[in-house]
Amino acid sequence: MANKPKGLIYIGLTDNIDERVKEHKMKIYPKAFTARYNCDKLVYFEEYNNGEEASTREIQFKKWKREWKIKLIEEINPNWSDLSMNWNLGNKIFRNNN
């Protein structure tokens, strides 16, 4: 999740990406990092078949230098578009207000 292109980046792990993205967008947890810094745009994600692989990858990402993370995001999403923009998250469509 990010707040803007090349802005703050949040890395997290979930077994239900639709629900987790919805929580970030709705700021369900107002004291959470993503809510405080408006990191509500899904700019990159990977899918894994098991939690152990996903957890290993999350730990790897968190150790990466910032520029490596930016390069990875921009390889698949050069405009930092919100990849969840057209998802129907609980019958609520989120639109970019920027």
N, C-alpha and C positions, 0 to 999 in steps of 0.2 A: 504494500500500500504506500502511496505517496501523497503529498499535499499539492505538489506542482512539479513541472519538469525540472529535474535536477535539484529538487528540494529535499525535504526530509523523507527518509525511506524507513518503513517499518517492515520487518520480516517476521512472519508468524507461521504457525502450523495449525491445521484444522482437519477434521474428518468430514466437515460439511461446509464447503466453501461458500455456497449460496447464503446460508444462514450467517456465517461469520462476516461476509462482506456487508450484508444487511445490517448487522450489529454495528459495524464500523460507520456505515453511512448514517445510521439513526443515532449514533453516539449513545448507545445503550449504557455504556460505562463511562460517565462524564469525566472521571478522573484518570482514565486510561490515556496512555501516550497518544494513541491515534485520535482520540477526541480532543485532547488539549491542543494538539498541533494540526488538527484538521486533515489528518492522513486518511482520506476516504476514497481515493482513486486506486483501483486495482490496475497496476501497470505491468505486472508480471506474475505468473504462477506456473507451477509444475505439479504434475499428478504422479502419485506413486501407488503401487498395489498394496504396500504394507507400511505400517506406522514406523517401523524401525528404519527403513530406508529414508522415509520422509524426515524423521528426526535427525538422522545423520546428515542429510543435505541441509537442513535448517541450521545446524551447528556450523557446518562448513561455510554457509553464506554469512553467518554472523561474524565469522573470523576474517572475511574478505575485506580488502581495502575498499573504500568508497568508490574509487574510480573503476574498480573491477565490477562492482554492482551496477554502476551507471552504464558501463559498456555492455553488460549482459542485457539489461533492460532495453537499451537502444538498438541492439541487434534484432530484436523481434518487435519492438514498439518505439520506433524513432521519435514519434511525436508525444510520447508519454500519454497516450489516449487511455481513458478509463475503459478497460476491457469488459467491465460489468455493465456498461451503459445500457445495453439492450437486453439485459437479463430481467426476467420477471421475478423480482425478489419479493415473494409473498404478496403478489398482486399489486405491488407498488413499483412503478417505473421511476427511476431516479434520473434526473437530468442535470447536466453540468450547468452550474450557475455562473461560471466564469466566462 
